Amino acid sequence: MVIFPINLPIPLSSSFPKYELESGIQRENNKKQTMKKKKVIAHIHNRIKKLAVGAIDRGDIKSCDRQSDDSYIIIRNTEFPPTIYTTVGAGTLLYLLNSLARETTET
């Protein structure tokens, strides 16, 4: 424990400008990263929506519904029950269905 004599001033926050500057910069970087994440997430969901509409139009799936926790319930045209997919899983499945459909139409 440090005890300051009564006649010496106690350092104030203005005597530590470098620390405050670094924390402000870090705060700005965190805000930028959060905004980038939101843009990427919005882009992913828009891409899944477009892929789902294409798969429904082709008859590959019956429906693709987004849930509040960003998972998707996809009902396929087969005897499989409705399946819950994560965002990445739904995007991957729909992308592969789209690639398969594109490949069969090209040949």
PyMOL commands that set and color helices and strands:
alter all, ss='L'
color gray80, all
select helices_A, chain A and resi 13-15+17-58+87-106
alter helices_A, ss='H'
color red, helices_A
select strands_A, chain A and resi 61-66+72-76+83-85
alter strands_A, ss='S'
color yellow, strands_A
deselect
rebuild
show_as cartoon
